Amino acid sequence: MMAVPVCGFYLLSWIGVVWWMVSVIVMLMQVHKVSGFKTTMAVLLFPMIMLVLAVASWFAFMFQLKQV
């Protein structure tokens, strides 16, 4: 299941990233026998927090540049 997007141009596209995340969620659900919600939060929470922090930092930087 995880090797399919590695074939061709899918490797470096958003399709490959989404495929990887879904594969990780399914694998962790089966291995650890936990609910889908807990697994999804375990996989996606850290990247989402980092994305929010990066966007907030960018906006803060731009706001600071505008003040100068």
mmCIF file as Biopython writes it, N, C-alpha, C and O atoms, coordinates in Angstrom:
data_model
#
loop_
_atom_site.group_PDB
_atom_site.id
_atom_site.type_symbol
_atom_site.label_atom_id
_atom_site.label_alt_id
_atom_site.label_comp_id
_atom_site.label_asym_id
_atom_site.label_entity_id
_atom_site.label_seq_id
_atom_site.pdbx_PDB_ins_code
_atom_site.Cartn_x
_atom_site.Cartn_y
_atom_site.Cartn_z
_atom_site.occupancy
_atom_site.B_iso_or_equiv
_atom_site.auth_seq_id
_atom_site.auth_asym_id
_atom_site.pdbx_PDB_model_num
ATOM 1   N N  . MET A ? 1  ? 0.813  -1.191 0.000   1.0 0.0 1  A 1 
ATOM 2   C CA . MET A ? 1  ? 0.000  0.000  0.000   1.0 0.0 1  A 1 
ATOM 3   C C  . MET A ? 1  ? 0.858  1.257  0.000   1.0 0.0 1  A 1 
ATOM 4   O O  . MET A ? 1  ? 0.501  2.250  -0.635  1.0 0.0 1  A 1 
ATOM 5   N N  . MET A ? 2  ? 1.965  1.227  0.692   1.0 0.0 2  A 1 
ATOM 6   C CA . MET A ? 2  ? 2.755  2.442  0.821   1.0 0.0 2  A 1 
ATOM 7   C C  . MET A ? 2  ? 3.663  2.679  -0.386  1.0 0.0 2  A 1 
ATOM 8   O O  . MET A ? 2  ? 4.109  3.808  -0.588  1.0 0.0 2  A 1 
ATOM 9   N N  . ALA A ? 3  ? 3.950  1.667  -1.186  1.0 0.0 3  A 1 
ATOM 10  C CA . ALA A ? 3  ? 4.901  1.813  -2.280  1.0 0.0 3  A 1 
ATOM 11  C C  . ALA A ? 3  ? 4.285  2.332  -3.567  1.0 0.0 3  A 1 
ATOM 12  O O  . ALA A ? 3  ? 5.025  2.680  -4.487  1.0 0.0 3  A 1 
ATOM 13  N N  . VAL A ? 4  ? 2.983  2.399  -3.672  1.0 0.0 4  A 1 
ATOM 14  C CA . VAL A ? 4  ? 2.348  2.775  -4.934  1.0 0.0 4  A 1 
ATOM 15  C C  . VAL A ? 4  ? 2.730  4.170  -5.402  1.0 0.0 4  A 1 
ATOM 16  O O  . VAL A ? 4  ? 3.108  4.305  -6.566  1.0 0.0 4  A 1 
ATOM 17  N N  . PRO A ? 5  ? 2.662  5.233  -4.576  1.0 0.0 5  A 1 
ATOM 18  C CA . PRO A ? 5  ? 2.994  6.551  -5.118  1.0 0.0 5  A 1 
ATOM 19  C C  . PRO A ? 5  ? 4.470  6.763  -5.388  1.0 0.0 5  A 1 
ATOM 20  O O  . PRO A ? 5  ? 4.841  7.775  -5.984  1.0 0.0 5  A 1 
ATOM 21  N N  . VAL A ? 6  ? 5.311  5.853  -4.975  1.0 0.0 6  A 1 
ATOM 22  C CA . VAL A ? 6  ? 6.738  6.005  -5.231  1.0 0.0 6  A 1 
ATOM 23  C C  . VAL A ? 6  ? 7.029  5.825  -6.711  1.0 0.0 6  A 1 
ATOM 24  O O  . VAL A ? 6  ? 8.064  6.278  -7.201  1.0 0.0 6  A 1 
ATOM 25  N N  . CYS A ? 7  ? 6.134  5.172  -7.422  1.0 0.0 7  A 1 
ATOM 26  C CA . CYS A ? 7  ? 6.301  4.957  -8.851  1.0 0.0 7  A 1 
ATOM 27  C C  . CYS A ? 7  ? 5.888  6.210  -9.614  1.0 0.0 7  A 1 
ATOM 28  O O  . CYS A ? 7  ? 4.725  6.609  -9.569  1.0 0.0 7  A 1 
ATOM 29  N N  . GLY A ? 8  ? 6.823  6.823  -10.307 1.0 0.0 8  A 1 
ATOM 30  C CA . GLY A ? 8  ? 6.485  7.954  -11.151 1.0 0.0 8  A 1 
ATOM 31  C C  . GLY A ? 8  ? 6.581  9.295  -10.445 1.0 0.0 8  A 1 
ATOM 32  O O  . GLY A ? 8  ? 7.307  9.463  -9.465  1.0 0.0 8  A 1 
ATOM 33  N N  . PHE A ? 9  ? 5.822  10.241 -10.977 1.0 0.0 9  A 1 
ATOM 34  C CA . PHE A ? 9  ? 5.905  11.620 -10.492 1.0 0.0 9  A 1 
ATOM 35  C C  . PHE A ? 9  ? 5.163  11.841 -9.187  1.0 0.0 9  A 1 
ATOM 36  O O  . PHE A ? 9  ? 5.232  12.937 -8.630  1.0 0.0 9  A 1 
ATOM 37  N N  . TYR A ? 10 ? 4.464  10.853 -8.684  1.0 0.0 10 A 1 
ATOM 38  C CA . TYR A ? 10 ? 3.717  11.009 -7.444  1.0 0.0 10 A 1 
ATOM 39  C C  . TYR A ? 10 ? 4.622  11.167 -6.222  1.0 0.0 10 A 1 
ATOM 40  O O  . TYR A ? 10 ? 4.180  11.655 -5.183  1.0 0.0 10 A 1 
ATOM 41  N N  . LEU A ? 11 ? 5.864  10.763 -6.340  1.0 0.0 11 A 1 
ATOM 42  C CA . LEU A ? 11 ? 6.779  10.769 -5.208  1.0 0.0 11 A 1 
ATOM 43  C C  . LEU A ? 11 ? 6.915  12.161 -4.577  1.0 0.0 11 A 1 
ATOM 44  O O  . LEU A ? 11 ? 6.898  12.289 -3.353  1.0 0.0 11 A 1 
ATOM 45  N N  . LEU A ? 12 ? 7.048  13.190 -5.397  1.0 0.0 12 A 1 
ATOM 46  C CA . LEU A ? 12 ? 7.306  14.528 -4.876  1.0 0.0 12 A 1 
ATOM 47  C C  . LEU A ? 12 ? 6.096  15.459 -4.972  1.0 0.0 12 A 1 
ATOM 48  O O  . LEU A ? 12 ? 6.243  16.676 -4.863  1.0 0.0 12 A 1 
ATOM 49  N N  . SER A ? 13 ? 4.927  14.906 -5.172  1.0 0.0 13 A 1 
ATOM 50  C CA . SER A ? 13 ? 3.740  15.746 -5.288  1.0 0.0 13 A 1 
ATOM 51  C C  . SER A ? 13 ? 2.913  15.682 -4.008  1.0 0.0 13 A 1 
ATOM 52  O O  . SER A ? 13 ? 3.221  14.913 -3.097  1.0 0.0 13 A 1 
ATOM 53  N N  . TRP A ? 14 ? 1.874  16.486 -3.948  1.0 0.0 14 A 1 
ATOM 54  C CA . TRP A ? 14 ? 0.996  16.486 -2.776  1.0 0.0 14 A 1 
ATOM 55  C C  . TRP A ? 14 ? 0.259  15.163 -2.659  1.0 0.0 14 A 1 
ATOM 56  O O  . TRP A ? 14 ? -0.139 14.780 -1.559  1.0 0.0 14 A 1 
ATOM 57  N N  . ILE A ? 15 ? 0.070  14.460 -3.760  1.0 0.0 15 A 1 
ATOM 58  C CA . ILE A ? 15 ? -0.588 13.155 -3.713  1.0 0.0 15 A 1 
ATOM 59  C C  . ILE A ? 15 ? 0.253  12.175 -2.904  1.0 0.0 15 A 1 
ATOM 60  O O  . ILE A ? 15 ? -0.283 11.385 -2.126  1.0 0.0 15 A 1 
ATOM 61  N N  . GLY A ? 16 ? 1.557  12.226 -3.085  1.0 0.0 16 A 1 
ATOM 62  C CA . GLY A ? 16 ? 2.453  11.352 -2.331  1.0 0.0 16 A 1 
ATOM 63  C C  . GLY A ? 16 ? 2.428  11.651 -0.839  1.0 0.0 16 A 1 
ATOM 64  O O  . GLY A ? 16 ? 2.492  10.736 -0.018  1.0 0.0 16 A 1 
ATOM 65  N N  . VAL A ? 17 ? 2.334  12.921 -0.489  1.0 0.0 17 A 1 
ATOM 66  C CA . VAL A ? 17 ? 2.287  13.304 0.927   1.0 0.0 17 A 1 
ATOM 67  C C  . VAL A ? 17 ? 0.996  12.823 1.571   1.0 0.0 17 A 1 
ATOM 68  O O  . VAL A ? 17 ? 1.018  12.275 2.673   1.0 0.0 17 A 1 
ATOM 69  N N  . VAL A ? 18 ? -0.130 13.023 0.890   1.0 0.0 18 A 1 
ATOM 70  C CA . VAL A ? 18 ? -1.413 12.569 1.417   1.0 0.0 18 A 1 
ATOM 71  C C  . VAL A ? 18 ? -1.437 11.048 1.521   1.0 0.0 18 A 1 
ATOM 72  O O  . VAL A ? 18 ? -1.926 10.499 2.508   1.0 0.0 18 A 1 
ATOM 73  N N  . TRP A ? 19 ? -0.910 10.366 0.501   1.0 0.0 19 A 1 
ATOM 74  C CA . TRP A ? 19 ? -0.863 8.902  0.524   1.0 0.0 19 A 1 
ATOM 75  C C  . TRP A ? 19 ? -0.037 8.409  1.706   1.0 0.0 19 A 1 
ATOM 76  O O  . TRP A ? 19 ? -0.420 7.454  2.381   1.0 0.0 19 A 1 
ATOM 77  N N  . TRP A ? 20 ? 1.095  9.061  1.955   1.0 0.0 20 A 1 
ATOM 78  C CA . TRP A ? 20 ? 1.957  8.675  3.069   1.0 0.0 20 A 1 
ATOM 79  C C  . TRP A ? 20 ? 1.229  8.849  4.397   1.0 0.0 20 A 1 
ATOM 80  O O  . TRP A ? 20 ? 1.289  7.969  5.256   1.0 0.0 20 A 1 
ATOM 81  N N  . MET A ? 21 ? 0.541  9.977  4.571   1.0 0.0 21 A 1 
ATOM 82  C CA . MET A ? 21 ? -0.168 10.218 5.833   1.0 0.0 21 A 1 
ATOM 83  C C  . MET A ? 21 ? -1.277 9.193  6.062   1.0 0.0 21 A 1 
ATOM 84  O O  . MET A ? 21 ? -1.428 8.671  7.167   1.0 0.0 21 A 1 
ATOM 85  N N  . VAL A ? 22 ? -2.040 8.911  5.028   1.0 0.0 22 A 1 
ATOM 86  C CA . VAL A ? 22 ? -3.119 7.922  5.162   1.0 0.0 22 A 1 
ATOM 87  C C  . VAL A ? 22 ? -2.533 6.543  5.455   1.0 0.0 22 A 1 
ATOM 88  O O  . VAL A ? 22 ? -3.068 5.801  6.279   1.0 0.0 22 A 1 
ATOM 89  N N  . SER A ? 23 ? -1.444 6.202  4.789   1.0 0.0 23 A 1 
ATOM 90  C CA . SER A ? 23 ? -0.803 4.904  5.036   1.0 0.0 23 A 1 
ATOM 91  C C  . SER A ? 23 ? -0.317 4.781  6.474   1.0 0.0 23 A 1 
ATOM 92  O O  . SER A ? 23 ? -0.490 3.737  7.103   1.0 0.0 23 A 1 
ATOM 93  N N  . VAL A ? 24 ? 0.282  5.831  6.990   1.0 0.0 24 A 1 
ATOM 94  C CA . VAL A ? 24 ? 0.777  5.817  8.367   1.0 0.0 24 A 1 
ATOM 95  C C  . VAL A ? 24 ? -0.388 5.674  9.345   1.0 0.0 24 A 1 
ATOM 96  O O  . VAL A ? 24 ? -0.298 4.915  10.310  1.0 0.0 24 A 1 
ATOM 97  N N  . ILE A ? 25 ? -1.477 6.397  9.100   1.0 0.0 25 A 1 
ATOM 98  C CA . ILE A ? 25 ? -2.635 6.307  9.979   1.0 0.0 25 A 1 
ATOM 99  C C  . ILE A ? 25 ? -3.205 4.898  9.998   1.0 0.0 25 A 1 
ATOM 100 O O  . ILE A ? 25 ? -3.500 4.358  11.063  1.0 0.0 25 A 1 
ATOM 101 N N  . VAL A ? 26 ? -3.360 4.305  8.825   1.0 0.0 26 A 1 
ATOM 102 C CA . VAL A ? 26 ? -3.909 2.943  8.750   1.0 0.0 26 A 1 
ATOM 103 C C  . VAL A ? 26 ? -2.970 1.945  9.415   1.0 0.0 26 A 1 
ATOM 104 O O  . VAL A ? 26 ? -3.423 1.068  10.152  1.0 0.0 26 A 1 
ATOM 105 N N  . MET A ? 27 ? -1.672 2.066  9.165   1.0 0.0 27 A 1 
ATOM 106 C CA . MET A ? 27 ? -0.723 1.127  9.764   1.0 0.0 27 A 1 
ATOM 107 C C  . MET A ? 27 ? -0.699 1.243  11.286  1.0 0.0 27 A 1 
ATOM 108 O O  . MET A ? 27 ? -0.693 0.227  11.981  1.0 0.0 27 A 1 
ATOM 109 N N  . LEU A ? 28 ? -0.685 2.463  11.809  1.0 0.0 28 A 1 
ATOM 110 C CA . LEU A ? 28 ? -0.670 2.629  13.263  1.0 0.0 28 A 1 
ATOM 111 C C  . LEU A ? 28 ? -1.961 2.127  13.906  1.0 0.0 28 A 1 
ATOM 112 O O  . LEU A ? 28 ? -1.935 1.559  14.998  1.0 0.0 28 A 1 
ATOM 113 N N  . MET A ? 29 ? -3.089 2.338  13.227  1.0 0.0 29 A 1 
ATOM 114 C CA . MET A ? 29 ? -4.359 1.825  13.754  1.0 0.0 29 A 1 
ATOM 115 C C  . MET A ? 29 ? -4.321 0.312  13.895  1.0 0.0 29 A 1 
ATOM 116 O O  . MET A ? 29 ? -4.772 -0.235 14.902  1.0 0.0 29 A 1 
ATOM 117 N N  . GLN A ? 30 ? -3.785 -0.361 12.892  1.0 0.0 30 A 1 
ATOM 118 C CA . GLN A ? 30 ? -3.759 -1.825 12.914  1.0 0.0 30 A 1 
ATOM 119 C C  . GLN A ? 30 ? -2.729 -2.359 13.899  1.0 0.0 30 A 1 
ATOM 120 O O  . GLN A ? 30 ? -2.999 -3.329 14.607  1.0 0.0 30 A 1 
ATOM 121 N N  . VAL A ? 31 ? -1.572 -1.751 13.953  1.0 0.0 31 A 1 
ATOM 122 C CA . VAL A ? 31 ? -0.507 -2.262 14.817  1.0 0.0 31 A 1 
ATOM 123 C C  . VAL A ? 31 ? -0.827 -2.027 16.293  1.0 0.0 31 A 1 
ATOM 124 O O  . VAL A ? 31 ? -0.646 -2.924 17.117  1.0 0.0 31 A 1 
ATOM 125 N N  . HIS A ? 32 ? -1.298 -0.831 16.629  1.0 0.0 32 A 1 
ATOM 126 C CA . HIS A ? 32 ? -1.518 -0.491 18.031  1.0 0.0 32 A 1 
ATOM 127 C C  . HIS A ? 32 ? -2.953 -0.708 18.498  1.0 0.0 32 A 1 
ATOM 128 O O  . HIS A ? 32 ? -3.257 -0.579 19.683  1.0 0.0 32 A 1 
ATOM 129 N N  . LYS A ? 33 ? -3.826 -1.037 17.557  1.0 0.0 33 A 1 
ATOM 130 C CA . LYS A ? 33 ? -5.234 -1.315 17.867  1.0 0.0 33 A 1 
ATOM 131 C C  . LYS A ? 33 ? -5.875 -0.173 18.661  1.0 0.0 33 A 1 
ATOM 132 O O  . LYS A ? 33 ? -6.454 -0.384 19.727  1.0 0.0 33 A 1 
ATOM 133 N N  . VAL A ? 34 ? -5.756 1.036  18.114  1.0 0.0 34 A 1 
ATOM 134 C CA . VAL A ? 34 ? -6.385 2.207  18.706  1.0 0.0 34 A 1 
ATOM 135 C C  . VAL A ? 34 ? -7.392 2.777  17.711  1.0 0.0 34 A 1 
ATOM 136 O O  . VAL A ? 34 ? -7.440 2.359  16.554  1.0 0.0 34 A 1 
ATOM 137 N N  . SER A ? 35 ? -8.189 3.728  18.172  1.0 0.0 35 A 1 
ATOM 138 C CA . SER A ? 35 ? -9.221 4.295  17.314  1.0 0.0 35 A 1 
ATOM 139 C C  . SER A ? 35 ? -8.603 5.157  16.216  1.0 0.0 35 A 1 
ATOM 140 O O  . SER A ? 35 ? -7.459 5.601  16.306  1.0 0.0 35 A 1 
ATOM 141 N N  . GLY A ? 36 ? -9.396 5.373  15.192  1.0 0.0 36 A 1 
ATOM 142 C CA . GLY A ? 36 ? -8.939 6.192  14.075  1.0 0.0 36 A 1 
ATOM 143 C C  . GLY A ? 36 ? -8.689 7.633  14.466  1.0 0.0 36 A 1 
ATOM 144 O O  . GLY A ? 36 ? -7.766 8.267  13.953  1.0 0.0 36 A 1 
ATOM 145 N N  . PHE A ? 37 ? -9.512 8.164  15.383  1.0 0.0 37 A 1 
ATOM 146 C CA . PHE A ? 37 ? -9.335 9.552  15.818  1.0 0.0 37 A 1 
ATOM 147 C C  . PHE A ? 37 ? -8.006 9.738  16.543  1.0 0.0 37 A 1 
ATOM 148 O O  . PHE A ? 37 ? -7.276 10.691 16.269  1.0 0.0 37 A 1 
ATOM 149 N N  . LYS A ? 38 ? -7.692 8.836  17.463  1.0 0.0 38 A 1 
ATOM 150 C CA . LYS A ? 38 ? -6.431 8.949  18.207  1.0 0.0 38 A 1 
ATOM 151 C C  . LYS A ? 38 ? -5.234 8.837  17.271  1.0 0.0 38 A 1 
ATOM 152 O O  . LYS A ? 38 ? -4.256 9.572  17.406  1.0 0.0 38 A 1 
ATOM 153 N N  . THR A ? 39 ? -5.321 7.925  16.337  1.0 0.0 39 A 1 
ATOM 154 C CA . THR A ? 39 ? -4.218 7.742  15.395  1.0 0.0 39 A 1 
ATOM 155 C C  . THR A ? 39 ? -4.067 8.958  14.493  1.0 0.0 39 A 1 
ATOM 156 O O  . THR A ? 39 ? -2.952 9.408  14.229  1.0 0.0 39 A 1 
ATOM 157 N N  . THR A ? 40 ? -5.178 9.480  14.027  1.0 0.0 40 A 1 
ATOM 158 C CA . THR A ? 40 ? -5.126 10.655 13.164  1.0 0.0 40 A 1 
ATOM 159 C C  . THR A ? 40 ? -4.534 11.842 13.903  1.0 0.0 40 A 1 
ATOM 160 O O  . THR A ? 40 ? -3.725 12.579 13.339  1.0 0.0 40 A 1 
ATOM 161 N N  . MET A ? 41 ? -4.919 12.037 15.146  1.0 0.0 41 A 1 
ATOM 162 C CA . MET A ? 41 ? -4.361 13.129 15.929  1.0 0.0 41 A 1 
ATOM 163 C C  . MET A ? 41 ? -2.867 12.925 16.171  1.0 0.0 41 A 1 
ATOM 164 O O  . MET A ? 41 ? -2.093 13.883 16.135  1.0 0.0 41 A 1 
ATOM 165 N N  . ALA A ? 42 ? -2.464 11.687 16.417  1.0 0.0 42 A 1 
ATOM 166 C CA . ALA A ? 42 ? -1.047 11.404 16.655  1.0 0.0 42 A 1 
ATOM 167 C C  . ALA A ? 42 ? -0.211 11.696 15.414  1.0 0.0 42 A 1 
ATOM 168 O O  . ALA A ? 42 ? 0.924  12.161 15.527  1.0 0.0 42 A 1 
ATOM 169 N N  . VAL A ? 43 ? -0.756 11.432 14.241  1.0 0.0 43 A 1 
ATOM 170 C CA . VAL A ? 43 ? -0.004 11.631 13.001  1.0 0.0 43 A 1 
ATOM 171 C C  . VAL A ? 43 ? -0.057 13.088 12.541  1.0 0.0 43 A 1 
ATOM 172 O O  . VAL A ? 43 ? 0.956  13.621 12.088  1.0 0.0 43 A 1 
ATOM 173 N N  . LEU A ? 44 ? -1.201 13.734 12.647  1.0 0.0 44 A 1 
ATOM 174 C CA . LEU A ? 44 ? -1.380 15.042 12.029  1.0 0.0 44 A 1 
ATOM 175 C C  . LEU A ? 44 ? -1.223 16.240 12.964  1.0 0.0 44 A 1 
ATOM 176 O O  . LEU A ? 44 ? -1.049 17.361 12.486  1.0 0.0 44 A 1 
ATOM 177 N N  . LEU A ? 45 ? -1.277 16.042 14.252  1.0 0.0 45 A 1 
ATOM 178 C CA . LEU A ? 45 ? -1.261 17.180 15.173  1.0 0.0 45 A 1 
ATOM 179 C C  . LEU A ? 45 ? 0.054  17.967 15.114  1.0 0.0 45 A 1 
ATOM 180 O O  . LEU A ? 45 ? 0.034  19.194 15.020  1.0 0.0 45 A 1 
ATOM 181 N N  . PHE A ? 46 ? 1.182  17.278 15.168  1.0 0.0 46 A 1 
ATOM 182 C CA . PHE A ? 46 ? 2.469  17.975 15.142  1.0 0.0 46 A 1 
ATOM 183 C C  . PHE A ? 46 ? 2.689  18.742 13.836  1.0 0.0 46 A 1 
ATOM 184 O O  . PHE A ? 46 ? 3.076  19.910 13.890  1.0 0.0 46 A 1 
ATOM 185 N N  . PRO A ? 47 ? 2.456  18.130 12.653  1.0 0.0 47 A 1 
ATOM 186 C CA . PRO A ? 47 ? 2.624  18.921 11.419  1.0 0.0 47 A 1 
ATOM 187 C C  . PRO A ? 47 ? 1.674  20.115 11.337  1.0 0.0 47 A 1 
ATOM 188 O O  . PRO A ? 47 ? 2.051  21.168 10.821  1.0 0.0 47 A 1 
ATOM 189 N N  . MET A ? 48 ? 0.462  19.966 11.833  1.0 0.0 48 A 1 
ATOM 190 C CA . MET A ? 48 ? -0.483 21.076 11.793  1.0 0.0 48 A 1 
ATOM 191 C C  . MET A ? 48 ? -0.041 22.208 12.722  1.0 0.0 48 A 1 
ATOM 192 O O  . MET A ? 48 ? -0.159 23.382 12.370  1.0 0.0 48 A 1 
ATOM 193 N N  . ILE A ? 49 ? 0.466  21.860 13.901  1.0 0.0 49 A 1 
ATOM 194 C CA . ILE A ? 49 ? 0.978  22.884 14.823  1.0 0.0 49 A 1 
ATOM 195 C C  . ILE A ? 49 ? 2.162  23.612 14.192  1.0 0.0 49 A 1 
ATOM 196 O O  . ILE A ? 49 ? 2.260  24.835 14.289  1.0 0.0 49 A 1 
ATOM 197 N N  . MET A ? 50 ? 3.056  22.874 13.551  1.0 0.0 50 A 1 
ATOM 198 C CA . MET A ? 50 ? 4.211  23.495 12.905  1.0 0.0 50 A 1 
ATOM 199 C C  . MET A ? 50 ? 3.778  24.401 11.755  1.0 0.0 50 A 1 
ATOM 200 O O  . MET A ? 50 ? 4.367  25.464 11.558  1.0 0.0 50 A 1 
ATOM 201 N N  . LEU A ? 51 ? 2.770  24.004 11.003  1.0 0.0 51 A 1 
ATOM 202 C CA . LEU A ? 51 ? 2.257  24.836 9.913   1.0 0.0 51 A 1 
ATOM 203 C C  . LEU A ? 51 ? 1.654  26.129 10.452  1.0 0.0 51 A 1 
ATOM 204 O O  . LEU A ? 51 ? 1.906  27.205 9.909   1.0 0.0 51 A 1 
ATOM 205 N N  . VAL A ? 52 ? 0.871  26.031 11.500  1.0 0.0 52 A 1 
ATOM 206 C CA . VAL A ? 52 ? 0.268  27.225 12.105  1.0 0.0 52 A 1 
ATOM 207 C C  . VAL A ? 52 ? 1.354  28.153 12.645  1.0 0.0 52 A 1 
ATOM 208 O O  . VAL A ? 52 ? 1.272  29.369 12.468  1.0 0.0 52 A 1 
ATOM 209 N N  . LEU A ? 53 ? 2.363  27.593 13.297  1.0 0.0 53 A 1 
ATOM 210 C CA . LEU A ? 53 ? 3.456  28.426 13.815  1.0 0.0 53 A 1 
ATOM 211 C C  . LEU A ? 53 ? 4.246  29.086 12.688  1.0 0.0 53 A 1 
ATOM 212 O O  . LEU A ? 53 ? 4.651  30.242 12.816  1.0 0.0 53 A 1 
ATOM 213 N N  . ALA A ? 54 ? 4.466  28.382 11.607  1.0 0.0 54 A 1 
ATOM 214 C CA . ALA A ? 54 ? 5.192  28.957 10.473  1.0 0.0 54 A 1 
ATOM 215 C C  . ALA A ? 54 ? 4.404  30.101 9.844   1.0 0.0 54 A 1 
ATOM 216 O O  . ALA A ? 54 ? 4.976  31.145 9.530   1.0 0.0 54 A 1 
ATOM 217 N N  . VAL A ? 55 ? 3.113  29.919 9.658   1.0 0.0 55 A 1 
ATOM 218 C CA . VAL A ? 55 ? 2.288  30.981 9.082   1.0 0.0 55 A 1 
ATOM 219 C C  . VAL A ? 55 ? 2.207  32.173 10.028  1.0 0.0 55 A 1 
ATOM 220 O O  . VAL A ? 55 ? 2.290  33.318 9.585   1.0 0.0 55 A 1 
ATOM 221 N N  . ALA A ? 56 ? 2.047  31.921 11.320  1.0 0.0 56 A 1 
ATOM 222 C CA . ALA A ? 56 ? 1.998  33.011 12.293  1.0 0.0 56 A 1 
ATOM 223 C C  . ALA A ? 56 ? 3.327  33.765 12.335  1.0 0.0 56 A 1 
ATOM 224 O O  . ALA A ? 56 ? 3.340  34.991 12.442  1.0 0.0 56 A 1 
ATOM 225 N N  . SER A ? 57 ? 4.429  33.047 12.251  1.0 0.0 57 A 1 
ATOM 226 C CA . SER A ? 57 ? 5.746  33.701 12.238  1.0 0.0 57 A 1 
ATOM 227 C C  . SER A ? 57 ? 5.919  34.561 10.993  1.0 0.0 57 A 1 
ATOM 228 O O  . SER A ? 57 ? 6.464  35.663 11.060  1.0 0.0 57 A 1 
ATOM 229 N N  . TRP A ? 58 ? 5.454  34.054 9.864   1.0 0.0 58 A 1 
ATOM 230 C CA . TRP A ? 58 ? 5.553  34.810 8.614   1.0 0.0 58 A 1 
ATOM 231 C C  . TRP A ? 58 ? 4.735  36.096 8.710   1.0 0.0 58 A 1 
ATOM 232 O O  . TRP A ? 58 ? 5.207  37.165 8.323   1.0 0.0 58 A 1 
ATOM 233 N N  . PHE A ? 59 ? 3.498  35.992 9.228   1.0 0.0 59 A 1 
ATOM 234 C CA . PHE A ? 59 ? 2.672  37.183 9.382   1.0 0.0 59 A 1 
ATOM 235 C C  . PHE A ? 59 ? 3.297  38.167 10.361  1.0 0.0 59 A 1 
ATOM 236 O O  . PHE A ? 59 ? 3.268  39.373 10.116  1.0 0.0 59 A 1 
ATOM 237 N N  . ALA A ? 60 ? 3.855  37.688 11.452  1.0 0.0 60 A 1 
ATOM 238 C CA . ALA A ? 60 ? 4.502  38.571 12.424  1.0 0.0 60 A 1 
ATOM 239 C C  . ALA A ? 60 ? 5.704  39.271 11.799  1.0 0.0 60 A 1 
ATOM 240 O O  . ALA A ? 60 ? 5.928  40.457 12.039  1.0 0.0 60 A 1 
ATOM 241 N N  . PHE A ? 61 ? 6.469  38.548 11.007  1.0 0.0 61 A 1 
ATOM 242 C CA . PHE A ? 61 ? 7.630  39.127 10.332  1.0 0.0 61 A 1 
ATOM 243 C C  . PHE A ? 61 ? 7.193  40.200 9.344   1.0 0.0 61 A 1 
ATOM 244 O O  . PHE A ? 61 ? 7.781  41.280 9.297   1.0 0.0 61 A 1 
ATOM 245 N N  . MET A ? 62 ? 6.163  39.907 8.556   1.0 0.0 62 A 1 
ATOM 246 C CA . MET A ? 62 ? 5.669  40.871 7.581   1.0 0.0 62 A 1 
ATOM 247 C C  . MET A ? 62 ? 5.095  42.120 8.265   1.0 0.0 62 A 1 
ATOM 248 O O  . MET A ? 62 ? 5.291  43.240 7.792   1.0 0.0 62 A 1 
ATOM 249 N N  . PHE A ? 63 ? 4.391  41.916 9.371   1.0 0.0 63 A 1 
ATOM 250 C CA . PHE A ? 63 ? 3.840  43.039 10.120  1.0 0.0 63 A 1 
ATOM 251 C C  . PHE A ? 63 ? 4.959  43.914 10.673  1.0 0.0 63 A 1 
ATOM 252 O O  . PHE A ? 63 ? 4.858  45.141 10.683  1.0 0.0 63 A 1 
ATOM 253 N N  . GLN A ? 64 ? 6.029  43.266 11.134  1.0 0.0 64 A 1 
ATOM 254 C CA . GLN A ? 64 ? 7.166  44.019 11.667  1.0 0.0 64 A 1 
ATOM 255 C C  . GLN A ? 64 ? 7.857  44.812 10.554  1.0 0.0 64 A 1 
ATOM 256 O O  . GLN A ? 64 ? 8.285  45.944 10.779  1.0 0.0 64 A 1 
ATOM 257 N N  . LEU A ? 65 ? 7.967  44.231 9.364   1.0 0.0 65 A 1 
ATOM 258 C CA . LEU A ? 65 ? 8.579  44.951 8.258   1.0 0.0 65 A 1 
ATOM 259 C C  . LEU A ? 65 ? 7.749  46.161 7.844   1.0 0.0 65 A 1 
ATOM 260 O O  . LEU A ? 65 ? 8.298  47.192 7.454   1.0 0.0 65 A 1 
ATOM 261 N N  . LYS A ? 66 ? 6.450  46.036 7.928   1.0 0.0 66 A 1 
ATOM 262 C CA . LYS A ? 66 ? 5.582  47.137 7.556   1.0 0.0 66 A 1 
ATOM 263 C C  . LYS A ? 66 ? 5.702  48.303 8.534   1.0 0.0 66 A 1 
ATOM 264 O O  . LYS A ? 66 ? 5.511  49.458 8.152   1.0 0.0 66 A 1 
ATOM 265 N N  . GLN A ? 67 ? 6.014  48.008 9.778   1.0 0.0 67 A 1 
ATOM 266 C CA . GLN A ? 67 ? 6.139  49.038 10.816  1.0 0.0 67 A 1 
ATOM 267 C C  . GLN A ? 67 ? 7.395  49.889 10.637  1.0 0.0 67 A 1 
ATOM 268 O O  . GLN A ? 67 ? 7.429  51.036 11.080  1.0 0.0 67 A 1 
ATOM 269 N N  . VAL A ? 68 ? 8.411  49.349 10.002  1.0 0.0 68 A 1 
ATOM 270 C CA . VAL A ? 68 ? 9.704  50.051 9.872   1.0 0.0 68 A 1 
ATOM 271 C C  . VAL A ? 68 ? 9.647  51.139 8.877   1.0 0.0 68 A 1 
ATOM 272 O O  . VAL A ? 68 ? 10.646 51.822 8.651   1.0 0.0 68 A 1 
#
